[in-house]
Amino acid sequence: MVGDGNNRLLRDGRDEMNLSEFPIAALSDRGRQGETTLEFSREERDPTTKEWVTRKLTVEGSRKYGVPTAKDEEVALGLIQLTKIKNGFETPLVRFSQLELLRLLGWGTESSDYRRLGKAFDRLVAVRFHYENSWRDNAKKTYETKGGFGLIQSYELRDSRRGPKRQTANTSDTCVCLSEFEWTSTFFRSFQDGYLKKLDYATVRKLKVPIATRLYRYLDKHFYPAKGRLRLEFDLKTLAFETLGMSRSYDKAGIVRQLNPAIEELEGIGFIRQMLKKQRYYRVGKKWIVIFEMACKERNGRANLVATNRNQKHQKQARTKPKAEDNQERVAKFMESLGSDKERREFEEQAVKHAPQLREAYLQAKAHGTKTFEAYRVAILNRQIDRILQQDRESTGD
């Protein structure tokens, strides 16, 4: 039986990566009365085409049960762990006892916990997803538009606290009290295609704030120590509204109030590096950016070694690295932080306007498509970034 005592098993958990990109549930433990739809979207640069695309997820709950709640999302993640433990993602049908699932989730075993589990299954079997340019097909290595499918196909919960154990005629199972559920073909195919990542499920279970759980899963997917990706920056509103599922009525101060307890939890478990508020948040024009840096842990010695070697190499090469290359990376990063193509165009227009010495050369190179165009463009945009940062420092007195 799976229980909370098997810590090594829990640390070797799994997460389906489409489910960690966008929320599939409301943030609260109880959905809003009459709420049957959730929508999330982000503009991102496509890794293949390098063009900006809008990725969107619509979550449709049933009129009877509503959209899934934070607790239901907890159950969905637990079902992934249960599938790994029970059959290693070999079959979509999973048999289990409710007691072992409750223990796996770290819940209690009172009658109220059984009832809550039943309600979670009701909502998870009823929910439907519509992904627009956002469903990752790992077999094709592409993002696709895919809709009208659910998470689990069916379920049957039997009370393992009652009823005798006996051999059945149609199965080798020794308990007619075993419950079961079956994944939909879309999600099971994703499991089979290997769109799973390792997840420290023991750590996830310790997190108290639902935002902390979502943030942990999202950062855990995007940190990449082997490639030196130990620092991530996000537009604050996009992260809050479209990735973590906060209410869009929050202003910057409200977002920070909601986000800080989750950040403190992740700092407390040694997942992200502790930062002062002025280090974690900074402003670029009208936008606020939030920074996360992966904390070094003794138990992640292998990742730490890679990161240390890369950092040392970077420091050694810093003096010889061409300034043009630094500027190009800086500009690309900044432009990516802007929320839409329109904002990027407007920013570039303003940059050209404020660079009269380079404007003519920039326009001629752009018109003729010469190789020097990108160099002029980077120089102009870099100057505009410096100008904005200087204005921010002057306005804050730093």
Number of C-alpha atoms within 10 A of each C-alpha: 12 19 16 17 10 12 13 11 16 22 15 15 22 22 22 20 21 18 18 21 21 25 25 30 26 26 21 15 14 14 17 12 9 13 16 18 19 18 16 19 18 19 17 17 14 15 10 9 8 9 10 15 16 14 21 19 25 20 24 23 23 19 12 11 19 22 29 34 21 24 20 25 22 17 20 20 20 22 19 20 24 23 22 17 16 16 13 13 19 13 14 19 19 21 19 21 19 23 20 17 21 21 16 24 23 15 15 12 14 9 9 10 15 18 10 13 19 17 15 21 20 19 22 28 21 22 24 21 19 19 23 17 17 22 22 18 19 17 12 9 9 14 18 15 15 17 15 12 17 20 21 25 16 16 19 13 18 16 15 18 10 8 11 10 13 12 11 11 7 6 9 9 14 12 17 16 21 18 17 16 20 19 22 17 15 14 19 20 17 19 23 16 13 15 18 19 13 14 20 19 23 20 16 20 17 12 16 12 17 19 24 21 22 24 22 23 19 20 20 18 18 13 17 15 19 14 11 16 13 20 17 13 16 17 20 21 22 20 19 22 20 20 20 27 22 22 14 12 9 15 11 13 9 12 19 18 12 15 19 14 15 21 22 16 20 21 16 12 14 14 20 22 18 18 15 7 11 9 11 15 18 17 16 16 13 5 14 16 18 19 15 21 18 21 18 18 14 9 8 11 11 13 19 20 14 15 20 15 13 16 13 12 11 12 12 11 11 12 9 8 12 10 10 12 11 11 17 18 11 16 21 13 12 16 18 18 20 20 17 16 15 10 12 16 12 11 18 18 12 14 21 22 14 16 16 12 11 15 17 12 15 22 15 13 18 16 10 9 11 11 10 13 18 15 14 19 22 20 19 24 26 18 17 21 19 11 13 14 16 12 14 16 11 10 9 7 7 7
